[in-house]
Structure formats: structure tokens, C-alpha cells
Amino acid sequence: MKIGLRIDVDTLRGTRDGVPALCRLLEAHGIRATFFFSVGPDNMGRHLWRLVRPRFLVKMLRSHAAGLYGWDILLRGTCWPGTIIGKRLGDCLRLAAGAGHEMGFHAWDHYAWQAHIEHMQPEAIRAGLVRGVDLMTTIVGTPPTCSAAPGWRCTDAALREKECFPFAFNSDCRGQTVFRPVVAGIRLNQPQVPVTLPTYDEVIGRNGIDAERYNDCLLAKIRSDGVNVLTIHAEAEGIVCRDLFEQFVCRLRALGHEFVPLGSFLPAAAIIPAGCIAKGNVPGREGWVAIQQPVG
């Protein structure tokens, strides 16, 4: 079976430390993946205000967030302006591109999108997309071929704005199959390749799952009769959980499966079914995410 490998790069630390490490790991195993880069200010520390929400606090404690992500991530952008990731670490983006990985755009400001996209006006959404895509294009030399909404938070307004960019597909939601989104009765051009498998921070510490049992849990969720897309994070699997991820890679390949970029799942345009996105919830994740839904 083919498992789509999506790598989200959310922060300065993930770009600086996680991306080179993952590029080396993937090269050693002959794997090509899809990287989604955040290139603007690293303001991820501003999520700390969410600690007042009991579910978010529980998640932070359950996943041992301070050890997993590091205090430089958890505090960045709180008391000082966030560093522009792309301007500081363009070589890391060029490293992934030069290794032949599919290059996707994640966000200009990951925090701002995840925290405020629900109420953003189209002009603000467009401005962030333009700034991020332009900077990424300048860094790599070619535009990103796809995009993914931070935190799987996406709205109909965001889908419409993305149509103005040359994305072959987007990965903005959780779901089961590749589909073409319908907004206000109109079928959009850019297909969605949804994430189907849970992430590390959604699973770890729940239902008795610890690091020793995590890979078993993930392998058990791979379906033989559908699309399988896994998201890993440069901040987790690229740093603290790198050995755990490499063990998963070895076990997966021993079973005869392979990792592929997300674009590999795009079928002929004429046979992509329609679908919608709606707010929903994912076990282990605080707050809403976009979920694939049938039309009607």
C-alpha cells in the first residue's frame, strides 16, 4: 500500500533543526514526501493563552508539550516580534526542494491562521497567501505546488481565495478520500487530499498509548481499502521523536508498504468525486477542524 507522507513545518526550530534531520532520514530510506512550510513570523508562543481552556491544558500535559516542542517554540512571539522564518532559514527550504520533495505552502503566520481564520475577511486571507507564496517562490525559485491549512482549520472563504493560486491540490481537512470541494453549489478546481491518520499529539497519552505502543497503534489504523495520509511535524518527528518515526518507517517498509508524496493520490480530474468541508472534531485535538462531508 501507498501511504501519503505530509510533513508540516510550523516553526523556526522545526525548520532549522527538524527539516535537515528529516531530509537525511528520508534520503537514507529512499522516500519522497510533501513538505508544507510556514515562512512568515514565528508567533506560535501566542497559543499559550489557550491554556485557560481545560481541554487544551490537558492536551499540553498529556503530550508533554514542553519536552516535545521545547520552550523556544512555546514562548516564541509572546514578548517580542516573531522571526520571519523564510528570511532566516531559506537554505532549509532549498534543501528539501533540492532533495526532490513536493514543496507545499503552509502559512505566512501559522498562529494567526489557526487562531483567527474562522473570522478572517477574504482580503486578509488573500494577503497572507500572497505574502507567503511570494516569499516561498523567491526562496525556492518556483511556486509551491500545493497548500495545507494550519491545524486543519479551513473555511469556504479560504477555499475560494486559494483558487487564485496555482495549487495542484490542497490538504486542508481531515477525511477519507480525495475529493473536489463544493462551495455555495459551485465545484472548485483544486482537489483536496485529506489527512486520514491521527497525529502523534492526538494519540500519545490517550487510551494507554505511550511511545512504546504508538507505532503499533498507528499501523493498526492503516486501511487496505482506502487512502492513507499521515501528517508528521518537523518539530516532533524531526527532533524529539525522530528515532520513533524511523522505527515506524522500517516497520512499514518491512510490511511491503511505501511512503509517497500527496500528489501521488491525484486521479484523473474527471473522476474526482465532489465533497464539502464542515466544522468537526477529532479525538485528542482541542477545538474544531475542517472535516470532509458529503455534498448535500
TAMO-V416402 format. One record per residue. RES is the residue in one small letter. SS is DSSP state (h for helix, s for strand, l for the rest). PSI is psi in degrees with one decimal (none if undefined). Layout:
BEGIN
res->(RES/RES)
ss->(SS/SS)
psi->(PSI/PSI)
END
This chain:
BEGIN
res->(m/k/i/g/l/r/i/d/v/d/t/l/r/g/t/r/d/g/v/p/a/l/c/r/l/l/e/a/h/g/i/r/a/t/f/f/f/s/v/g/p/d/n/m/g/r/h/l/w/r/l/v/r/p/r/f/l/v/k/m/l/r/s/h/a/a/g/l/y/g/w/d/i/l/l/r/g/t/c/w/p/g/t/i/i/g/k/r/l/g/d/c/l/r/l/a/a/g/a/g/h/e/m/g/f/h/a/w/d/h/y/a/w/q/a/h/i/e/h/m/q/p/e/a/i/r/a/g/l/v/r/g/v/d/l/m/t/t/i/v/g/t/p/p/t/c/s/a/a/p/g/w/r/c/t/d/a/a/l/r/e/k/e/c/f/p/f/a/f/n/s/d/c/r/g/q/t/v/f/r/p/v/v/a/g/i/r/l/n/q/p/q/v/p/v/t/l/p/t/y/d/e/v/i/g/r/n/g/i/d/a/e/r/y/n/d/c/l/l/a/k/i/r/s/d/g/v/n/v/l/t/i/h/a/e/a/e/g/i/v/c/r/d/l/f/e/q/f/v/c/r/l/r/a/l/g/h/e/f/v/p/l/g/s/f/l/p/a/a/a/i/i/p/a/g/c/i/a/k/g/n/v/p/g/r/e/g/w/v/a/i/q/q/p/v/g)
ss->(l/s/s/s/s/s/s/s/s/l/l/h/h/h/h/h/h/h/h/h/h/h/h/h/h/h/h/h/l/l/l/l/l/s/s/s/s/s/l/l/s/l/l/h/h/h/h/h/h/h/h/h/l/h/h/h/h/h/h/h/h/h/l/l/h/h/h/h/h/l/h/h/h/h/l/l/l/l/l/l/l/l/l/s/h/h/h/h/l/h/h/h/h/h/h/h/h/h/l/l/l/s/s/s/s/s/s/l/l/h/h/h/h/h/h/h/h/h/h/l/l/h/h/h/h/h/h/h/h/h/h/h/h/h/h/h/h/h/h/h/l/l/l/l/l/s/s/l/l/h/h/h/l/l/l/h/h/h/h/h/h/h/l/l/l/l/l/l/s/s/l/l/l/s/l/l/l/l/s/s/s/s/s/l/l/s/s/s/s/s/s/s/l/l/s/l/l/l/l/h/h/h/h/l/l/l/l/l/l/l/h/h/h/h/h/h/h/h/h/h/l/l/l/l/l/l/l/s/s/s/s/s/s/l/l/h/h/h/h/h/l/h/h/h/h/h/h/h/h/h/h/h/h/h/l/l/l/s/s/s/l/h/h/h/h/l/l/l/h/h/h/l/l/s/s/s/s/s/s/s/l/l/l/l/l/l/l/l/s/s/s/s/s/l/l/l)
psi->(154.4/132.5/119.3/131.0/112.0/127.7/111.0/131.5/103.8/-23.4/169.6/-46.9/-41.9/-38.4/-46.6/-45.2/-40.6/-40.6/-50.9/-39.2/-43.0/-37.1/-40.9/-43.6/-46.7/-38.8/-40.0/-28.5/6.5/36.9/139.3/136.6/-177.0/117.7/133.9/116.4/134.3/127.9/-10.2/-147.2/136.7/96.1/27.1/-23.9/-19.2/-9.6/-13.4/-26.0/-20.1/-7.8/-19.2/-14.1/122.6/-41.3/-37.6/-41.1/-44.6/-42.9/-43.3/-40.9/-41.8/-39.7/2.6/55.3/-38.3/-41.9/-33.4/-46.8/-27.4/147.4/-24.0/-25.9/-46.3/-21.6/-7.1/131.5/4.5/-46.4/1.6/158.3/138.5/142.9/138.9/107.5/-47.5/-36.7/-33.1/-36.5/38.8/-30.6/-30.9/-35.1/-42.2/-30.4/-46.8/-41.9/-43.0/-23.9/-1.9/14.3/152.4/128.8/115.9/157.3/131.8/-57.5/157.9/-56.5/100.9/-45.0/-48.3/-42.1/-51.0/-36.7/-28.3/-1.5/-30.7/-29.5/7.3/139.1/154.6/-37.6/-38.9/-39.8/-46.5/-41.1/-42.5/-40.2/-44.5/-48.2/-45.7/-46.2/-40.2/-44.5/-42.2/-38.6/-41.8/-41.2/-49.3/-28.9/-12.6/152.6/152.0/143.3/-6.1/173.3/161.5/127.8/132.9/134.9/15.9/36.5/111.4/147.5/168.0/-37.5/-40.9/-40.2/-41.4/-42.6/-35.5/-24.6/-18.8/-2.7/155.7/51.9/128.8/-28.4/168.8/159.1/75.1/-1.6/174.5/144.0/-152.3/-33.5/159.3/135.8/164.4/117.3/145.4/126.4/122.1/41.0/-1.0/128.8/121.5/164.0/-32.4/119.0/160.5/133.3/92.2/156.7/131.9/-20.1/152.8/159.8/165.9/-48.5/-16.0/-26.5/-42.1/133.2/-0.8/142.9/34.9/11.4/117.0/-174.6/-34.4/-31.0/-7.0/-48.8/-37.3/-43.7/-45.0/-43.3/-35.4/-19.4/-6.0/129.7/139.5/-10.2/23.2/-172.0/137.0/118.8/124.2/134.6/127.0/164.8/137.2/-29.7/-21.6/-74.2/-17.5/-10.5/-90.3/-38.2/19.9/-45.2/-39.4/-41.2/-39.8/-36.1/-39.7/-43.4/-47.1/-41.9/-40.6/-46.6/-32.2/-26.4/-1.1/9.0/166.7/149.9/143.4/158.1/156.1/-32.3/-18.2/-17.1/-2.6/116.7/-176.5/136.6/-34.2/-19.9/10.0/120.5/161.2/157.5/176.4/165.4/146.2/160.4/139.8/-171.8/150.2/131.0/131.6/-4.1/130.9/133.8/178.8/155.9/162.3/130.6/136.3/134.5/151.7/154.7/138.1/none)
END
